[in-house]
Amino acid sequence: MIRCHSWNLYLFWLQNSYNWMYDAPESAETALVRGDRNSFYRCTFLGHQDTLCDYKGRHFYYGCWIEGSVDFIFGYAQSIYKKCTLNSIGKGWLIANAKKTESSPTGFVFKY
């Protein structure tokens, strides 16, 4: 499920129908962010495993709530997460950046 408030005060809802409590515990992404220069302000990303696939490009997240249990933020992107809350609902790693080599231009920055 994604709930977003943009600076224009629009409310966006996107819900993943996968129910990890009752279905097989496989990964099901809530959002896949691909492209360049995407921004998210005061958004809520709720999921289980692999909640937010920050796949590729340069992105900015501000004041977001991101929730999951295993590697719930992952991908190859170059992203800044400013004043975001990461809420772990299980046991596992929070972040899994997919850097292939030392020179790969990927990484996640978490501020405040």
Buried (B, 14 or more C-beta within 10 A) or exposed (E): BBBBBEEEEEEEEEEBEBEBEEEEEEBBBBBEBBEEEBEBBBBBBBBBBBBBBBBBBBBBBBBBBBBBBBBBBBBBBBBBBBEBEBBBBEEEEBBBBBEEEEEEEBEBEBEE
